[in-house]
Amino acid sequence: MSRILVINQGQTDNIGDQAIESVLVNFLRGQGFEVAQAPYEERVEDRWSWSVDPKNIVPRIAMRIPRLMDHENRKRITNILGSVGRIDAAVIGGGELLASHWGFNSAFVSWVHALEETGIPVFVTGVSGDLIGGISSRRYGDALRTCEYVSVRDHATETQLRQICGLRVDYAPDVVFSYAKVHPTQDSASKRVQSMCVPVAYDTRRFRDLNLRDEDEYIGYLAKQFLVRKSGLPVTVTSTIMGDKAYPEHVAEALSARYGIEAYARTGVDLADFVQALRHTDYIVSARMHACILGLVYGCEINPIPYREKLAVFRNEYGTRESVEEVVEASYAGLLRLAEALSRRGV
């Protein structure tokens, strides 16, 4: 049996990252592969944190020295490869892993080169990023050109990789659209008894494009999304970050006190709990893309908060439930093409 190393951010407390990893791992196991897992990025720059440097200036400087970051990442990756056992291929997959973030850039380059040197083929699947040229994009391009297979989850990344890196790549919708196909259930349809709100904390820079000048206006914006529907359903305020407790509680209290909305906070929710809650949810207002994706998969009406370009695009492309089945099938077809690519390589 071939053994695949899946490399992504599934070890974080972000439910979206966990959903990506769960889809990839369970799909590959269903295709007959043995699967091991490893973290894509760890904050190696924190090795230079000092108690006399409360603003972490030194780690922030270290992040901008590629050779230093690569050296530390290579040590980390060498230790992982030495302990994980036999590997026939590696899959780096899911989410914004091709980002301008220096830590992610070093992690990707270091993983690809370390695997290449040990003769392990690399397959990159379902990724996106915000490549904007410069040294970071050149480093991504050099590493990507050595990979056996590359697929992206959006056309913007596809265009960037073609224009900036000269790469032709495969495209398929986000792998989390395949969540229910990879995790089938025999449960009967659930009664829709609640709405859901998945906010992110207010920040003036984040919400500039929505013309929301302060948090009061932001809370008002959230309230309006529920009041105009007049559904009468209570609103569960939660988060896709498992450790995020204070802000959902703050938003729920504000929605209740200022706007008379029956709102309750539910925090510390894991992936299984979140999916189960969606099966009872009619309508979801979310600033998190994977909450929207899972909402669509489990039959919710979604209202993405377009405070980032990717959510604005997502709102335009997937703002209704009409064509979800086609998107799910396209996402799953992308996973099948990954399996085919592994097979063609003889993995």
Rosetta blueprint (number, residue, H / E / L):
1 M L
2 S L
3 R E
4 I E
5 L E
6 V E
7 I E
8 N E
9 Q L
10 G L
11 Q L
12 T L
13 D L
14 N E
15 I H
16 G H
17 D H
18 Q H
19 A H
20 I H
21 E H
22 S H
23 V H
24 L H
25 V H
26 N H
27 F H
28 L H
29 R H
30 G H
31 Q L
32 G L
33 F L
34 E E
35 V E
36 A E
37 Q E
38 A E
39 P E
40 Y L
41 E L
42 E L
43 R L
44 V H
45 E H
46 D H
47 R H
48 W H
49 S L
50 W L
51 S L
52 V L
53 D L
54 P L
55 K L
56 N L
57 I H
58 V H
59 P H
60 R H
61 I H
62 A H
63 M H
64 R L
65 I L
66 P H
67 R H
68 L H
69 M H
70 D H
71 H H
72 E H
73 N H
74 R H
75 K H
76 R H
77 I H
78 T H
79 N H
80 I H
81 L H
82 G H
83 S H
84 V H
85 G L
86 R L
87 I L
88 D L
89 A E
90 A E
91 V E
92 I E
93 G E
94 G E
95 G E
96 E E
97 L E
98 L E
99 A L
100 S L
101 H L
102 W H
103 G H
104 F H
105 N H
106 S H
107 A H
108 F H
109 V H
110 S H
111 W H
112 V H
113 H H
114 A H
115 L H
116 E H
117 E H
118 T L
119 G L
120 I L
121 P L
122 V E
123 F E
124 V E
125 T E
126 G E
127 V E
128 S E
129 G E
130 D L
131 L L
132 I L
133 G L
134 G H
135 I H
136 S H
137 S H
138 R H
139 R H
140 Y H
141 G H
142 D H
143 A H
144 L H
145 R L
146 T L
147 C L
148 E L
149 Y E
150 V E
151 S E
152 V E
153 R L
154 D L
155 H H
156 A H
157 T H
158 E H
159 T H
160 Q H
161 L H
162 R H
163 Q H
164 I H
165 C H
166 G L
167 L L
168 R L
169 V L
170 D E
171 Y E
172 A L
173 P L
174 D L
175 V H
176 V H
177 F H
178 S H
179 Y H
180 A H
181 K H
182 V H
183 H L
184 P L
185 T L
186 Q L
187 D L
188 S L
189 A L
190 S L
191 K L
192 R L
193 V L
194 Q E
195 S E
196 M E
197 C E
198 V E
199 P L
200 V L
201 A L
202 Y L
203 D L
204 T L
205 R L
206 R L
207 F L
208 R H
209 D H
210 L H
211 N L
212 L L
213 R L
214 D L
215 E H
216 D H
217 E H
218 Y H
219 I H
220 G H
221 Y H
222 L H
223 A H
224 K H
225 Q H
226 F H
227 L H
228 V L
229 R L
230 K L
231 S L
232 G L
233 L L
234 P L
235 V E
236 T E
237 V E
238 T L
239 S L
240 T L
241 I E
242 M L
243 G L
244 D L
245 K L
246 A H
247 Y H
248 P H
249 E H
250 H H
251 V H
252 A H
253 E H
254 A H
255 L H
256 S H
257 A H
258 R H
259 Y H
260 G L
261 I L
262 E L
263 A E
264 Y E
265 A E
266 R L
267 T L
268 G L
269 V L
270 D L
271 L H
272 A H
273 D H
274 F H
275 V H
276 Q H
277 A H
278 L H
279 R L
280 H L
281 T E
282 D E
283 Y E
284 I E
285 V E
286 S E
287 A L
288 R L
289 M H
290 H H
291 A H
292 C H
293 I H
294 L H
295 G H
296 L H
297 V H
298 Y L
299 G L
300 C L
301 E E
302 I E
303 N E
304 P E
305 I L
306 P L
307 Y L
308 R L
309 E H
310 K H
311 L H
312 A H
313 V H
314 F H
315 R H
316 N H
317 E H
318 Y H
319 G L
320 T L
321 R L
322 E L
323 S L
324 V H
325 E H
326 E H
327 V H
328 V H
329 E H
330 A H
331 S H
332 Y H
333 A H
334 G H
335 L H
336 L H
337 R H
338 L H
339 A H
340 E H
341 A H
342 L H
343 S H
344 R H
345 R L
346 G L
347 V L
